[in-house]
Amino acid sequence: MKVRDLELYRAAYCGLCHTLRRDYSPAMRLGLSYDATFLALLLSGLRPGRCEFARRRCPAHPLRRRAVLGPTEEFRLAADAGIILLYYKLHDGLHDRARGDRARSAALMPVVAAAHRRARARRAHVEKLAAQFAAAQARAEGENAGIDAAAEPTAAMLAALLSAAASDATQARVLERLGYFLGKWIYLADASDDLEADRKNGDYNPLLAAPCEGKADAGDPVVRDHAAGLMNYCNHEMAAAFELLRFYRYRPIIGNILYLGLPDMTEKIRKREKIRPV
C-alpha cells in the first residue's frame, strides 16, 4: 500500500474510533474493527462530496495529533452497526463452553447493552438484520450445519446491510453481491482462526464437519487449506463486484484491501500467524 493510502486507512480507523467515543463512550471502542473500518471507507467512497479531516489526540497516541476521517453519515452507520453486532457477539459468547469467553461476555454485556439500546434506536433496520442473523446462526449451530449453511446468516446480513445503503438499484445489486461474499469470508476467517479452541472446548465449528476433517488432528494444515480455498473464492467474487462500482474516492485503498490485504490475512490465518493491528 502506498504511504498516502496507508495514512488514509489509518485516518479512517482512527476516525471510526473517535466516532465511537463521541457517540457512545471510550469503552465502546470495543466496537472498532477492520470490518467496520472497511464498511465506513467503502460507503464513503461511493458518495460524492468532500472528505472531512481533523487532527486529534487520543489515549493511544497522546504525544501528537493524528489525522482522522469523519464524522460522516457513513462513519456513524459503521459505528452503530459495530455496536449492534458486538452486542449479539457477546450474547452468543454467554453460551460458549469456554469459561473465559463466558466470563468476558458477562463482564462486558452491561456496558455494551446500554450502548446497544442507543444504537438500535438509531438504526432500527440494522437491529432487525442483526436479530434475524443471530436467530438464524443459532439455528444453524443447533443443527450442526455444514460450512455453507453456517456462513449463510452472516453473508445474508451483510448483503442486506450494504444493499440498503446503496444510492440506486444497480449499485444495490452490486453491493449485495460484495456484501454476501464479504460476510462469508468473515465467517470462514473466524471459524478457521477458532478451530483449535473450538475443538478443545467442544464448541460448534463448521470446519470440524468439513469433508477434509478427520484426516489429522486440528492442527493439520489440510483443514486450514480447505478453509483458505473457500476464503480465496469469496475474495475473488468480492473483487469482481468491486470492479463494477463507481468510486468518488478511496478506490485504491478498497482495491488494495481486496487484492492484497484479504489474501494476506487469509494466508496468515492459514499459517496461524499473528495479524498486526493498524
URJO-V726239 format. One record per backbone hydrogen bond with DSSP energy under -1.0 kcal/mol. NH is the residue of the N-H (numbers start at 1). CO is the residue of the C=O. E is the energy in kcal/mol with one decimal. If there is no record, write none. Layout:
nh=<NH:NH>
co=<CO:CO>
e=<E:E>
This chain:
nh=<6:7:8:9:10:11:12:13:14:15:16:17:18:19:20:21:22:23:24:28:29:30:31:32:37:38:39:40:41:42:43:44:45:47:54:56:61:66:68:69:70:76:77:78:79:80:81:82:83:84:85:86:87:88:89:90:91:92:93:94:95:96:102:103:104:105:106:107:108:109:112:113:114:115:116:117:118:119:120:121:122:123:127:128:129:130:131:132:133:134:135:136:137:138:139:140:141:142:143:144:145:150:151:152:155:156:157:158:159:160:161:162:163:164:166:172:173:174:175:176:177:178:179:180:181:182:183:184:185:186:187:188:189:190:191:192:193:194:198:199:200:201:202:203:208:209:210:213:215:220:223:225:226:227:228:229:230:231:232:233:234:235:236:237:238:239:240:241:242:243:244:245:248:249:254:255:256:257:258:259:260:261:262:264:265:266:267:268:269:270:271:273>
co=<2:3:4:5:6:7:8:9:10:11:12:13:14:15:16:17:18:19:20:25:26:27:28:29:33:34:35:36:37:38:39:40:41:44:68:66:58:56:54:11:52:72:73:74:75:76:77:78:79:80:81:82:83:84:85:86:87:88:89:90:92:93:98:99:100:101:102:103:104:105:108:109:110:111:112:113:114:115:116:117:118:119:123:124:125:126:127:128:129:130:131:132:133:134:135:136:137:138:139:141:140:146:147:148:151:152:153:154:155:156:157:158:159:160:163:168:169:170:171:172:173:174:175:176:177:178:179:180:181:182:183:184:185:186:187:188:189:190:194:195:196:197:198:198:205:206:207:210:212:217:220:221:222:223:224:225:226:227:228:229:230:231:232:233:234:235:236:237:238:239:241:242:45:45:250:251:252:253:254:255:256:256:257:260:261:262:263:264:265:266:267:268>
e=<-2.7:-2.5:-1.9:-2.4:-2.5:-2.1:-2.1:-2.6:-2.8:-2.3:-2.4:-1.7:-2.6:-2.1:-2.2:-2.2:-2.7:-2.7:-1.7:-1.4:-1.5:-1.3:-2.0:-1.9:-1.9:-2.6:-2.1:-2.4:-2.5:-2.9:-2.4:-2.0:-2.5:-1.3:-1.6:-2.3:-1.1:-2.9:-2.8:-2.2:-1.8:-2.3:-2.5:-2.2:-2.3:-2.8:-2.8:-2.2:-1.9:-2.3:-2.6:-2.0:-2.2:-1.7:-2.0:-2.5:-2.3:-2.0:-2.0:-1.3:-1.6:-1.4:-2.1:-2.8:-2.3:-2.4:-2.4:-2.1:-2.0:-2.0:-2.4:-3.2:-1.2:-1.4:-2.8:-1.9:-1.1:-2.5:-2.9:-1.1:-1.4:-2.2:-2.5:-2.3:-2.0:-2.7:-2.6:-2.2:-2.5:-2.7:-2.2:-2.5:-2.7:-2.2:-2.0:-2.3:-2.4:-2.4:-1.8:-1.3:-2.6:-2.3:-2.3:-1.2:-2.2:-3.1:-2.2:-2.2:-2.1:-2.2:-2.5:-2.5:-2.1:-1.9:-1.3:-2.2:-1.9:-1.7:-2.9:-2.3:-1.6:-2.5:-3.1:-2.1:-1.9:-2.1:-2.6:-1.9:-2.2:-2.7:-2.3:-2.4:-2.6:-2.3:-2.5:-2.5:-2.4:-2.0:-2.9:-2.2:-2.5:-2.5:-1.2:-1.5:-1.8:-1.3:-1.0:-1.7:-1.1:-2.1:-1.1:-3.0:-1.9:-1.9:-2.8:-2.2:-1.6:-2.4:-2.5:-1.7:-2.1:-2.3:-2.1:-2.0:-2.3:-2.3:-1.9:-1.8:-2.6:-1.7:-1.5:-1.7:-3.5:-1.1:-2.6:-2.9:-2.2:-2.4:-2.3:-3.0:-2.3:-2.5:-3.3:-1.9:-2.5:-2.6:-2.1:-2.3:-2.7:-2.3:-2.1:-3.2>
